[in-house]
Amino acid sequence: MISAIVLGITVLLLTFMGGVAFRLLCCAASVIVFDEWSRMTRAKRAGDIYIFARRSLYVSLALFFFGLHGWSLTVLLGSTAFIGIVDQGERKANWVMGGLVYGGAAGMAPGILRDSGPEGLAALGLVICVVWATDIFAYFTGRTFGGPKLMPIVSPKKTMSGALGGLLAGTLFGMGFEYWLTDDISLKVAVLCAVLSVVGQAGDLYESWIKRRFGVKDSGRLIPGHGGLMDRIDALIISTGVLLLVGILGSGLAHPARAVFDF
């Protein structure tokens, strides 16, 4: 609990500060997640392809750090496509490509959103609120009501009641955050909160499937009592990535968070 509190306070403080400090946190998160993914999936066995992916991630993060977001995403996605073309038919680098996208999303999605200004901070506050509320209430609702399992082959302890409880809590807390911020509640944000809650739970299940697929208990040992960084932010990675995609489609790469909030 102590490590979780310290981590949570540190992340929230740096998120509020933004700027260079938050970009450094995002870059560190990307590198750590990519490393944990690679060790879990044994992606290093891909040899030169893995080395190329790791260097491509470093280049994209460097571009992101200096505010060249369009170029950073271009390098990340272009490198992923290049690996797919080179490895076509052999399927040796599938996990390398997944790790490159997943690791890049871990840091670049929240970083690009935060760089949108006040709207970016609000958007990150929304996704953190939704994901944390979903995670907490899914656990307690599942423990209280039990019932049919959600996906027993992937995660034996997760229940349908927990998933629904988490969805309800994540949506309500997200709507409450919007009301606290703007004195208004919109259908658009309510639907978005529900989507973020669902994809966040899917992200949690996805990492559980990967760990079961490779016989791994934790993604790493970075956080005492909690395992690796991926074990803590798996839902946030997917939810923030989806929020960034919605933002880019709605208002462009320069100010993606304005698709959610526009002060």
Accessible surface in RSA format (square Angstrom, percent):
REM  Atomic radii and reference values for relative SASA: ProtOr
REM  Chains: A
REM  Algorithm: Lee & Richards
REM  Probe-radius: 1.40
REM  Slices: 20
REM RES _ NUM      All-atoms   Total-Side   Main-Chain    Non-polar    All polar
REM                ABS   REL    ABS   REL    ABS   REL    ABS   REL    ABS   REL
RES MET A   1   176.62  91.5 138.23  91.5  38.40  91.4 105.82  90.0  70.80  93.8
RES ILE A   2   140.86  80.2 138.82 103.4   2.04   4.9 139.60 100.5   1.26   3.4
RES SER A   3    23.89  20.2  13.75  18.4  10.13  23.3  17.98  38.3   5.91   8.3
RES ALA A   4    39.19  36.0  28.43  43.9  10.75  24.5  31.25  44.0   7.94  21.0
RES ILE A   5    93.08  53.0  86.37  64.3   6.71  16.2  92.78  66.8   0.31   0.8
RES VAL A   6    88.70  58.4  86.29  78.1   2.41   5.8  88.42  76.8   0.28   0.8
RES LEU A   7    53.07  29.6  50.07  35.8   3.00   7.6  52.88  37.1   0.19   0.5
RES GLY A   8    14.67  18.1   0.00   N/A  14.67  18.1  14.42  39.6   0.25   0.6
RES ILE A   9   107.81  61.4 105.91  78.9   1.90   4.6 106.77  76.9   1.04   2.8
RES THR A  10    59.63  42.4  57.33  58.1   2.29   5.5  42.08  56.5  17.55  26.5
RES VAL A  11    37.95  25.0  37.95  34.4   0.00   0.0  37.95  33.0   0.00   0.0
RES LEU A  12    80.32  44.7  75.54  54.0   4.78  12.0  75.87  53.3   4.45  12.0
RES LEU A  13   103.29  57.5  98.84  70.7   4.46  11.2 102.93  72.3   0.36   1.0
RES LEU A  14    36.46  20.3  36.46  26.1   0.00   0.0  36.46  25.6   0.00   0.0
RES THR A  15     7.60   5.4   7.60   7.7   0.00   0.0   5.94   8.0   1.66   2.5
RES PHE A  16   141.64  70.9 134.91  83.6   6.73  17.5 135.10  81.9   6.54  18.7
RES MET A  17   110.65  57.3  79.26  52.5  31.39  74.7  75.78  64.4  34.87  46.2
RES GLY A  18     4.98   6.1   0.00   N/A   4.98   6.1   1.10   3.0   3.89   8.7
RES GLY A  19    44.40  54.7   0.00   N/A  44.40  54.7  35.19  96.6   9.21  20.6
RES VAL A  20    93.22  61.3  88.38  80.0   4.84  11.7  88.38  76.8   4.84  13.1
RES ALA A  21    30.40  28.0  21.19  32.7   9.21  20.9  25.35  35.7   5.05  13.4
RES PHE A  22     9.14   4.6   9.14   5.7   0.00   0.0   9.14   5.5   0.00   0.0
RES ARG A  23    50.58  21.2  50.58  25.8   0.00   0.0   2.95   4.0  47.63  28.9
RES LEU A  24   100.87  56.2  96.74  69.2   4.13  10.4  97.05  68.2   3.81  10.3
RES LEU A  25    50.51  28.1  44.88  32.1   5.63  14.2  49.71  34.9   0.80   2.2
RES CYS A  26     3.87   2.9   2.18   2.4   1.70   4.0   1.70   4.3   2.18   2.3
RES CYS A  27    21.64  16.4  21.47  23.9   0.18   0.4  16.63  42.1   5.01   5.4
RES ALA A  28    47.33  43.5  38.66  59.7   8.68  19.7  46.61  65.6   0.72   1.9
RES ALA A  29    13.93  12.8  12.56  19.4   1.38   3.1  13.93  19.6   0.00   0.0
RES SER A  30     0.00   0.0   0.00   0.0   0.00   0.0   0.00   0.0   0.00   0.0
RES VAL A  31    54.26  35.7  53.89  48.8   0.37   0.9  53.93  46.9   0.34   0.9
RES ILE A  32    55.03  31.3  52.92  39.4   2.11   5.1  55.03  39.6   0.00   0.0
RES VAL A  33     0.00   0.0   0.00   0.0   0.00   0.0   0.00   0.0   0.00   0.0
RES PHE A  34     5.89   2.9   5.89   3.6   0.00   0.0   5.89   3.6   0.00   0.0
RES ASP A  35    52.93  37.1  52.61  52.4   0.31   0.7  16.11  37.9  36.81  36.7
RES GLU A  36     3.12   1.8   3.12   2.4   0.00   0.0   1.13   2.2   1.99   1.6
RES TRP A  37     2.42   1.0   2.42   1.2   0.00   0.0   2.42   1.3   0.00   0.0
RES SER A  38     0.58   0.5   0.37   0.5   0.22   0.5   0.00   0.0   0.58   0.8
RES ARG A  39   119.07  50.0  97.98  49.9  21.09  50.2  53.52  73.1  65.55  39.7
RES MET A  40     5.00   2.6   2.47   1.6   2.54   6.0   4.31   3.7   0.70   0.9
RES THR A  41     5.35   3.8   0.00   0.0   5.35  12.8   0.00   0.0   5.35   8.1
RES ARG A  42   101.05  42.4  90.28  46.0  10.77  25.7  27.07  37.0  73.98  44.8
RES ALA A  43     5.63   5.2   0.78   1.2   4.85  11.0   5.63   7.9   0.00   0.0
RES LYS A  44   102.31  49.9  89.99  55.2  12.32  29.3  50.68  45.6  51.63  55.0
RES ARG A  45   196.42  82.5 159.52  81.3  36.90  87.9  70.65  96.6 125.77  76.2
RES ALA A  46    17.82  16.4   0.99   1.5  16.83  38.3   6.57   9.2  11.26  29.8
RES GLY A  47    33.18  40.9   0.00   N/A  33.18  40.9  33.11  90.9   0.07   0.2
RES ASP A  48   117.79  82.5 109.70 109.2   8.08  19.1  36.36  85.6  81.43  81.2
RES ILE A  49    29.35  16.7  26.74  19.9   2.61   6.3  29.33  21.1   0.03   0.1
RES TYR A  50    13.34   6.2  13.34   7.6   0.00   0.0   9.52   7.2   3.82   4.7
RES ILE A  51    59.90  34.1  59.90  44.6   0.00   0.0  59.90  43.1   0.00   0.0
RES PHE A  52    77.68  38.9  73.73  45.7   3.94  10.3  77.28  46.9   0.40   1.1
RES ALA A  53     0.00   0.0   0.00   0.0   0.00   0.0   0.00   0.0   0.00   0.0
RES ARG A  54    77.61  32.6  77.61  39.6   0.00   0.0   8.39  11.5  69.22  42.0
RES ARG A  55   151.23  63.5 150.56  76.7   0.67   1.6  45.60  62.3 105.63  64.0
RES SER A  56     8.98   7.6   4.64   6.2   4.34  10.0   3.80   8.1   5.18   7.3
RES LEU A  57     0.07   0.0   0.07   0.0   0.00   0.0   0.07   0.0   0.00   0.0
RES TYR A  58   100.92  47.1  94.39  53.7   6.52  17.0  72.21  54.3  28.71  35.4
RES VAL A  59    77.73  51.1  74.65  67.6   3.07   7.4  77.66  67.5   0.07   0.2
RES SER A  60     0.00   0.0   0.00   0.0   0.00   0.0   0.00   0.0   0.00   0.0
RES LEU A  61     7.90   4.4   7.89   5.6   0.02   0.0   7.90   5.5   0.01   0.0
RES ALA A  62    50.19  46.1  42.56  65.7   7.63  17.4  49.53  69.8   0.66   1.8
RES LEU A  63    41.43  23.1  40.81  29.2   0.62   1.6  41.39  29.1   0.04   0.1
RES PHE A  64     0.00   0.0   0.00   0.0   0.00   0.0   0.00   0.0   0.00   0.0
RES PHE A  65    48.85  24.4  46.56  28.8   2.29   6.0  46.56  28.2   2.29   6.5
RES PHE A  66   151.41  75.8 126.48  78.3  24.93  64.9 129.79  78.7  21.62  61.9
RES GLY A  67    31.88  39.3   0.00   N/A  31.88  39.3   9.75  26.8  22.13  49.6
RES LEU A  68    86.62  48.2  82.71  59.2   3.90   9.8  86.62  60.8   0.00   0.0
RES HIS A  69    25.04  13.7  22.67  15.8   2.38   6.1  10.99  11.3  14.05  16.3
RES GLY A  70    31.36  38.7   0.00   N/A  31.36  38.7  23.55  64.6   7.81  17.5
RES TRP A  71   167.07  67.0 165.49  80.1   1.57   3.7 135.25  72.1  31.82  51.6
RES SER A  72     0.00   0.0   0.00   0.0   0.00   0.0   0.00   0.0   0.00   0.0
RES LEU A  73    34.23  19.1  34.23  24.5   0.00   0.0  34.23  24.0   0.00   0.0
RES THR A  74    80.44  57.2  72.51  73.5   7.93  18.9  54.29  72.9  26.15  39.5
RES VAL A  75    37.81  24.9  31.64  28.6   6.18  14.9  37.73  32.8   0.09   0.2
RES LEU A  76     7.61   4.2   7.61   5.4   0.00   0.0   7.61   5.3   0.00   0.0
RES LEU A  77   103.43  57.6  98.76  70.7   4.67  11.7  99.18  69.7   4.25  11.4
RES GLY A  78    38.19  47.1   0.00   N/A  38.19  47.1  32.89  90.3   5.30  11.9
RES SER A  79    12.64  10.7   8.58  11.4   4.07   9.4   2.42   5.1  10.23  14.3
RES THR A  80    22.67  16.1  22.27  22.6   0.40   1.0  22.27  29.9   0.40   0.6
RES ALA A  81    58.26  53.6  45.51  70.2  12.75  29.0  56.61  79.7   1.65   4.4
RES PHE A  82   106.01  53.0 103.80  64.3   2.22   5.8 105.44  63.9   0.57   1.6
RES ILE A  83     2.69   1.5   1.73   1.3   0.96   2.3   2.69   1.9   0.00   0.0
RES GLY A  84    24.39  30.1   0.00   N/A  24.39  30.1  16.66  45.7   7.73  17.3
RES ILE A  85   123.82  70.5 113.61  84.6  10.21  24.6 115.73  83.3   8.09  21.9
RES VAL A  86    81.12  53.4  55.21  50.0  25.92  62.4  61.74  53.6  19.39  52.6
RES ASP A  87     6.68   4.7   3.22   3.2   3.46   8.2   2.39   5.6   4.29   4.3
RES GLN A  88   145.45  81.3 122.24  89.3  23.21  55.3  38.37  81.7 107.07  81.2
RES GLY A  89    71.90  88.7   0.00   N/A  71.90  88.7  37.68 103.4  34.22  76.6
RES GLU A  90   107.56  61.8  83.47  63.2  24.09  57.4  35.54  68.8  72.02  58.8
RES ARG A  91   178.36  74.9 157.67  80.4  20.69  49.3  53.22  72.7 125.14  75.8
RES LYS A  92   131.30  64.1 106.43  65.3  24.87  59.2  62.38  56.1  68.92  73.4
RES ALA A  93     0.00   0.0   0.00   0.0   0.00   0.0   0.00   0.0   0.00   0.0
RES ASN A  94    56.91  39.2  47.60  46.0   9.31  22.4  21.29  51.2  35.62  34.4
RES TRP A  95    59.57  23.9  59.18  28.6   0.39   0.9  47.00  25.1  12.57  20.4
RES VAL A  96     1.48   1.0   0.85   0.8   0.63   1.5   1.46   1.3   0.02   0.1
RES MET A  97    40.85  21.2  40.49  26.8   0.35   0.8  34.69  29.5   6.16   8.2
RES GLY A  98    25.72  31.7   0.00   N/A  25.72  31.7  23.09  63.4   2.62   5.9
RES GLY A  99     0.07   0.1   0.00   N/A   0.07   0.1   0.07   0.2   0.00   0.0
RES LEU A 100     0.00   0.0   0.00   0.0   0.00   0.0   0.00   0.0   0.00   0.0
RES VAL A 101    61.02  40.2  60.85  55.1   0.17   0.4  60.85  52.9   0.17   0.5
RES TYR A 102    13.21   6.2  10.56   6.0   2.64   6.9  12.79   9.6   0.42   0.5
RES GLY A 103     0.00   0.0   0.00   N/A   0.00   0.0   0.00   0.0   0.00   0.0
RES GLY A 104     0.00   0.0   0.00   N/A   0.00   0.0   0.00   0.0   0.00   0.0
RES ALA A 105    25.10  23.1  20.01  30.9   5.10  11.6  24.95  35.1   0.15   0.4
RES ALA A 106     7.81   7.2   0.00   0.0   7.81  17.8   0.19   0.3   7.62  20.2
RES GLY A 107     0.07   0.1   0.00   N/A   0.07   0.1   0.07   0.2   0.00   0.0
RES MET A 108     1.88   1.0   1.88   1.2   0.00   0.0   1.88   1.6   0.00   0.0
RES ALA A 109     2.40   2.2   1.48   2.3   0.92   2.1   1.62   2.3   0.78   2.1
RES PRO A 110    22.35  16.3  22.35  20.4   0.00   0.0  22.35  18.4   0.00   0.0
RES GLY A 111     0.42   0.5   0.00   N/A   0.42   0.5   0.13   0.4   0.29   0.7
RES ILE A 112     1.94   1.1   0.36   0.3   1.57   3.8   0.36   0.3   1.57   4.3
RES LEU A 113     0.38   0.2   0.38   0.3   0.00   0.0   0.38   0.3   0.00   0.0
RES ARG A 114    30.90  13.0  29.08  14.8   1.82   4.3   1.08   1.5  29.82  18.1
RES ASP A 115    47.20  33.1  16.42  16.3  30.78  72.8  14.18  33.4  33.02  32.9
RES SER A 116     4.79   4.0   0.13   0.2   4.65  10.7   1.34   2.9   3.45   4.8
RES GLY A 117    25.09  30.9   0.00   N/A  25.09  30.9  24.87  68.2   0.22   0.5
RES PRO A 118    95.40  69.5  86.18  78.6   9.22  33.5  92.16  76.1   3.24  20.1
RES GLU A 119    11.56   6.6  11.56   8.7   0.00   0.0   0.15   0.3  11.41   9.3
RES GLY A 120     0.00   0.0   0.00   N/A   0.00   0.0   0.00   0.0   0.00   0.0
RES LEU A 121    50.69  28.2  49.51  35.4   1.19   3.0  49.51  34.8   1.19   3.2
RES ALA A 122     6.64   6.1   2.02   3.1   4.62  10.5   6.21   8.7   0.43   1.1
RES ALA A 123     0.00   0.0   0.00   0.0   0.00   0.0   0.00   0.0   0.00   0.0
RES LEU A 124     5.16   2.9   5.16   3.7   0.00   0.0   5.16   3.6   0.00   0.0
RES GLY A 125    19.50  24.1   0.00   N/A  19.50  24.1  16.85  46.2   2.65   5.9
RES LEU A 126     0.00   0.0   0.00   0.0   0.00   0.0   0.00   0.0   0.00   0.0
RES VAL A 127     0.54   0.4   0.54   0.5   0.00   0.0   0.54   0.5   0.00   0.0
RES ILE A 128    19.47  11.1  19.47  14.5   0.00   0.0  19.47  14.0   0.00   0.0
RES CYS A 129    31.83  24.1  22.35  24.9   9.49  22.3  13.33  33.8  18.51  20.0
RES VAL A 130     0.00   0.0   0.00   0.0   0.00   0.0   0.00   0.0   0.00   0.0
RES VAL A 131     8.54   5.6   7.11   6.4   1.43   3.4   8.08   7.0   0.47   1.3
RES TRP A 132    92.68  37.2  91.90  44.5   0.78   1.8  81.17  43.3  11.51  18.7
RES ALA A 133     6.94   6.4   2.40   3.7   4.55  10.3   5.95   8.4   0.99   2.6
RES THR A 134     6.59   4.7   6.59   6.7   0.00   0.0   6.59   8.8   0.00   0.0
RES ASP A 135    76.98  53.9  70.80  70.5   6.18  14.6  14.94  35.2  62.03  61.9
RES ILE A 136    92.55  52.7  88.02  65.6   4.53  10.9  92.55  66.6   0.00   0.0
RES PHE A 137    82.28  41.2  82.28  51.0   0.00   0.0  82.28  49.9   0.00   0.0
RES ALA A 138    23.31  21.4  18.89  29.1   4.42  10.1  19.25  27.1   4.06  10.8
RES TYR A 139   118.32  55.2 107.70  61.3  10.62  27.6  91.36  68.7  26.96  33.2
RES PHE A 140   119.69  59.9 119.34  73.9   0.35   0.9 119.62  72.5   0.07   0.2
RES THR A 141    26.94  19.2  23.21  23.5   3.72   8.9  14.19  19.1  12.74  19.3
RES GLY A 142    12.26  15.1   0.00   N/A  12.26  15.1   7.93  21.8   4.33   9.7
RES ARG A 143   173.82  73.0 141.63  72.2  32.19  76.6  49.24  67.3 124.58  75.5
RES THR A 144   100.97  71.8  67.05  68.0  33.92  80.8  51.11  68.7  49.85  75.4
RES PHE A 145   150.15  75.1 119.82  74.2  30.33  78.9 124.63  75.6  25.52  73.0
RES GLY A 146    23.73  29.3   0.00   N/A  23.73  29.3  22.62  62.1   1.11   2.5
RES GLY A 147    48.98  60.4   0.00   N/A  48.98  60.4  27.61  75.8  21.37  47.9
RES PRO A 148   101.32  73.8  88.22  80.4  13.10  47.6 100.45  82.9   0.87   5.4
RES LYS A 149   101.56  49.5  83.82  51.4  17.73  42.2  52.42  47.2  49.14  52.3
RES LEU A 150    48.93  27.2  31.08  22.2  17.85  44.9  31.08  21.8  17.85  48.0
RES MET A 151    87.19  45.2  83.38  55.2   3.81   9.1  70.49  59.9  16.70  22.1
RES PRO A 152    71.81  52.3  64.63  58.9   7.19  26.1  64.83  53.5   6.98  43.4
RES ILE A 153   146.21  83.2 138.09 102.9   8.12  19.6 144.97 104.4   1.24   3.4
RES VAL A 154    12.89   8.5   9.92   9.0   2.97   7.1   9.92   8.6   2.97   8.0
RES SER A 155    12.39  10.5  10.91  14.6   1.49   3.4   1.78   3.8  10.61  14.9
RES PRO A 156    67.21  49.0  63.06  57.5   4.15  15.1  63.42  52.4   3.79  23.6
RES LYS A 157   184.33  89.9 167.66 102.9  16.67  39.7 111.82 100.6  72.51  77.2
RES LYS A 158    66.94  32.7  62.15  38.1   4.78  11.4  42.38  38.1  24.56  26.2
RES THR A 159     9.02   6.4   5.73   5.8   3.29   7.8   5.57   7.5   3.46   5.2
RES MET A 160    82.42  42.7  82.42  54.5   0.00   0.0  72.29  61.5  10.14  13.4
RES SER A 161    25.85  21.8  18.87  25.2   6.98  16.1  23.91  50.9   1.94   2.7
RES GLY A 162     3.12   3.8   0.00   N/A   3.12   3.8   3.12   8.5   0.00   0.0
RES ALA A 163    17.27  15.9  13.01  20.1   4.26   9.7  14.72  20.7   2.55   6.8
RES LEU A 164   109.01  60.7 104.99  75.1   4.02  10.1 105.32  74.0   3.69   9.9
RES GLY A 165    14.94  18.4   0.00   N/A  14.94  18.4  11.52  31.6   3.41   7.6
RES GLY A 166     0.00   0.0   0.00   N/A   0.00   0.0   0.00   0.0   0.00   0.0
RES LEU A 167    50.29  28.0  50.29  36.0   0.00   0.0  50.29  35.3   0.00   0.0
RES LEU A 168   111.72  62.2 108.74  77.8   2.98   7.5 111.63  78.4   0.09   0.2
RES ALA A 169     9.00   8.3   5.24   8.1   3.76   8.5   9.00  12.7   0.00   0.0
RES GLY A 170     0.00   0.0   0.00   N/A   0.00   0.0   0.00   0.0   0.00   0.0
RES THR A 171    22.58  16.1  22.58  22.9   0.00   0.0  20.94  28.1   1.64   2.5
RES LEU A 172    96.93  54.0  89.32  63.9   7.61  19.1  89.57  62.9   7.36  19.8
RES PHE A 173    98.70  49.4  91.62  56.7   7.09  18.4  96.49  58.5   2.21   6.3
RES GLY A 174     0.00   0.0   0.00   N/A   0.00   0.0   0.00   0.0   0.00   0.0
RES MET A 175    42.65  22.1  42.65  28.2   0.00   0.0  37.66  32.0   4.99   6.6
RES GLY A 176    37.14  45.8   0.00   N/A  37.14  45.8  31.67  86.9   5.46  12.2
RES PHE A 177    37.60  18.8  30.92  19.1   6.68  17.4  35.75  21.7   1.85   5.3
RES GLU A 178     9.11   5.2   9.11   6.9   0.00   0.0   0.00   0.0   9.11   7.4
RES TYR A 179   120.49  56.3 120.43  68.5   0.06   0.1  74.61  56.1  45.88  56.6
RES TRP A 180   186.87  75.0 162.10  78.5  24.77  58.2 139.12  74.2  47.76  77.5
RES LEU A 181    60.34  33.6  32.37  23.2  27.97  70.3  34.00  23.9  26.35  70.9
RES THR A 182    53.27  37.9  27.16  27.5  26.11  62.2  34.38  46.2  18.89  28.6
RES ASP A 183   117.03  82.0  96.02  95.6  21.02  49.7  25.80  60.7  91.24  91.0
RES ASP A 184    83.18  58.3  81.02  80.6   2.15   5.1  20.47  48.2  62.70  62.5
RES ILE A 185    83.62  47.6  59.90  44.6  23.72  57.2  59.90  43.1  23.72  64.4
RES SER A 186    34.10  28.8  28.52  38.1   5.59  12.9  33.14  70.6   0.96   1.3
RES LEU A 187   145.14  80.8 131.91  94.4  13.23  33.2 135.62  95.2   9.52  25.6
RES LYS A 188   117.79  57.5 104.09  63.9  13.70  32.6  82.62  74.4  35.17  37.5
RES VAL A 189     1.79   1.2   1.79   1.6   0.00   0.0   1.79   1.6   0.00   0.0
RES ALA A 190    15.49  14.2  14.04  21.7   1.45   3.3  14.45  20.3   1.04   2.8
RES VAL A 191    81.75  53.8  78.55  71.1   3.20   7.7  81.70  71.0   0.05   0.1
RES LEU A 192    16.30   9.1  13.84   9.9   2.46   6.2  15.99  11.2   0.31   0.8
RES CYS A 193     0.00   0.0   0.00   0.0   0.00   0.0   0.00   0.0   0.00   0.0
RES ALA A 194    30.34  27.9  30.17  46.6   0.17   0.4  30.34  42.7   0.00   0.0
RES VAL A 195    61.53  40.5  58.90  53.3   2.64   6.4  61.49  53.4   0.04   0.1
RES LEU A 196     0.00   0.0   0.00   0.0   0.00   0.0   0.00   0.0   0.00   0.0
RES SER A 197     0.53   0.4   0.00   0.0   0.53   1.2   0.53   1.1   0.00   0.0
RES VAL A 198    78.30  51.5  75.99  68.8   2.31   5.6  77.01  66.9   1.29   3.5
RES VAL A 199    31.58  20.8  31.54  28.5   0.05   0.1  31.58  27.4   0.00   0.0
RES GLY A 200     2.67   3.3   0.00   N/A   2.67   3.3   2.67   7.3   0.00   0.0
RES GLN A 201    32.09  17.9  28.10  20.5   3.99   9.5  22.35  47.6   9.74   7.4
RES ALA A 202    50.77  46.7  43.70  67.4   7.07  16.1  46.82  65.9   3.96  10.5
RES GLY A 203     1.60   2.0   0.00   N/A   1.60   2.0   1.59   4.4   0.00   0.0
RES ASP A 204    33.75  23.6  33.65  33.5   0.10   0.2   3.23   7.6  30.52  30.4
RES LEU A 205    20.62  11.5  20.00  14.3   0.62   1.6  20.19  14.2   0.43   1.2
RES TYR A 206    84.56  39.5  79.42  45.2   5.14  13.4  61.41  46.2  23.15  28.5
RES GLU A 207     2.16   1.2   2.07   1.6   0.08   0.2   0.45   0.9   1.71   1.4
RES SER A 208    20.77  17.5  17.36  23.2   3.41   7.9   7.05  15.0  13.72  19.2
RES TRP A 209   103.59  41.6 103.59  50.1   0.00   0.0  77.42  41.3  26.17  42.5
RES ILE A 210     0.50   0.3   0.50   0.4   0.00   0.0   0.50   0.4   0.00   0.0
RES LYS A 211    35.33  17.2  35.09  21.5   0.24   0.6  11.87  10.7  23.46  25.0
RES ARG A 212   129.47  54.4 105.73  53.9  23.73  56.5  41.49  56.7  87.98  53.3
RES ARG A 213   131.24  55.1 103.96  53.0  27.29  65.0  30.97  42.3 100.27  60.8
RES PHE A 214    21.62  10.8  12.41   7.7   9.22  24.0  17.19  10.4   4.44  12.7
RES GLY A 215    71.80  88.5   0.00   N/A  71.80  88.5  37.52 103.0  34.28  76.8
RES VAL A 216    43.75  28.8  31.33  28.4  12.42  29.9  35.50  30.8   8.26  22.4
RES LYS A 217   172.32  84.1 150.24  92.2  22.08  52.6 120.18 108.2  52.14  55.5
RES ASP A 218    55.16  38.6  45.24  45.0   9.92  23.5   6.75  15.9  48.41  48.3
RES SER A 219     1.85   1.6   0.00   0.0   1.85   4.3   0.07   0.2   1.78   2.5
RES GLY A 220     8.27  10.2   0.00   N/A   8.27  10.2   7.61  20.9   0.66   1.5
RES ARG A 221   235.46  98.9 204.91 104.5  30.55  72.7  79.31 108.4 156.15  94.6
RES LEU A 222    97.22  54.1  71.73  51.3  25.50  64.1  78.54  55.2  18.68  50.3
RES ILE A 223    13.01   7.4  10.48   7.8   2.53   6.1  11.26   8.1   1.75   4.8
RES PRO A 224   101.53  74.0  87.43  79.7  14.10  51.3  98.45  81.3   3.09  19.2
RES GLY A 225    86.97 107.2   0.00   N/A  86.97 107.2  44.20 121.3  42.77  95.8
RES HIS A 226    42.30  23.1  30.98  21.5  11.32  29.0  31.80  32.8  10.50  12.2
RES GLY A 227     9.73  12.0   0.00   N/A   9.73  12.0   4.35  11.9   5.38  12.0
RES GLY A 228     0.00   0.0   0.00   N/A   0.00   0.0   0.00   0.0   0.00   0.0
RES LEU A 229    16.90   9.4  16.90  12.1   0.00   0.0  16.90  11.9   0.00   0.0
RES MET A 230     0.28   0.1   0.28   0.2   0.00   0.0   0.28   0.2   0.00   0.0
RES ASP A 231    16.18  11.3   6.10   6.1  10.07  23.8   7.12  16.7   9.06   9.0
RES ARG A 232   103.34  43.4  79.62  40.6  23.72  56.5  11.71  16.0  91.63  55.5
RES ILE A 233    29.77  16.9  29.64  22.1   0.13   0.3  29.77  21.4   0.00   0.0
RES ASP A 234    10.91   7.6  10.91  10.9   0.00   0.0   0.00   0.0  10.91  10.9
RES ALA A 235    15.46  14.2  15.46  23.9   0.00   0.0  15.46  21.8   0.00   0.0
RES LEU A 236    28.83  16.1  28.15  20.1   0.67   1.7  28.43  20.0   0.40   1.1
RES ILE A 237     6.65   3.8   2.82   2.1   3.83   9.2   5.88   4.2   0.77   2.1
RES ILE A 238    48.40  27.5  45.62  34.0   2.77   6.7  47.77  34.4   0.63   1.7
RES SER A 239     0.00   0.0   0.00   0.0   0.00   0.0   0.00   0.0   0.00   0.0
RES THR A 240     5.99   4.3   5.99   6.1   0.00   0.0   1.15   1.5   4.85   7.3
RES GLY A 241    21.92  27.0   0.00   N/A  21.92  27.0  15.62  42.9   6.30  14.1
RES VAL A 242    38.91  25.6  37.15  33.6   1.76   4.3  38.22  33.2   0.70   1.9
RES LEU A 243     0.21   0.1   0.09   0.1   0.12   0.3   0.09   0.1   0.12   0.3
RES LEU A 244    13.47   7.5  13.47   9.6   0.00   0.0  13.47   9.5   0.00   0.0
RES LEU A 245   101.56  56.6  99.90  71.5   1.66   4.2 101.29  71.1   0.27   0.7
RES VAL A 246    57.64  37.9  55.30  50.1   2.35   5.7  56.50  49.1   1.14   3.1
RES GLY A 247     0.00   0.0   0.00   N/A   0.00   0.0   0.00   0.0   0.00   0.0
RES ILE A 248    50.39  28.7  43.80  32.6   6.58  15.9  43.80  31.5   6.58  17.9
RES LEU A 249   141.25  78.7 106.73  76.4  34.52  86.8 109.78  77.1  31.47  84.7
RES GLY A 250    56.44  69.6   0.00   N/A  56.44  69.6  23.35  64.1  33.10  74.1
RES SER A 251    48.00  40.6  15.64  20.9  32.36  74.6  28.62  60.9  19.38  27.2
RES GLY A 252    29.08  35.9   0.00   N/A  29.08  35.9  26.79  73.5   2.29   5.1
RES LEU A 253    51.93  28.9  44.02  31.5   7.91  19.9  44.02  30.9   7.91  21.3
RES ALA A 254    81.34  74.8  53.39  82.4  27.95  63.6  65.22  91.8  16.13  42.7
RES HIS A 255    69.11  37.8  68.88  47.9   0.23   0.6  45.07  46.5  24.03  28.0
RES PRO A 256     0.68   0.5   0.52   0.5   0.15   0.6   0.52   0.4   0.15   0.9
RES ALA A 257     0.13   0.1   0.00   0.0   0.13   0.3   0.13   0.2   0.00   0.0
RES ARG A 258   101.98  42.8  90.50  46.1  11.47  27.3  14.67  20.1  87.30  52.9
RES ALA A 259    21.50  19.8   4.89   7.5  16.61  37.8  13.34  18.8   8.16  21.6
RES VAL A 260     6.67   4.4   0.79   0.7   5.88  14.2   0.94   0.8   5.72  15.5
RES PHE A 261     8.59   4.3   5.33   3.3   3.26   8.5   8.59   5.2   0.00   0.0
RES ASP A 262   109.21  76.5  75.58  75.2  33.63  79.5  21.23  50.0  87.98  87.7
RES PHE A 263   125.22  62.6  63.58  39.4  61.64 160.4  95.97  58.2  29.26  83.7
END  Absolute sums over single chains surface
CHAIN  1 A    13137.6      10784.6       2353.0       9293.4       3844.2
END  Absolute sums over all chains
TOTAL         13137.6      10784.6       2353.0       9293.4       3844.2
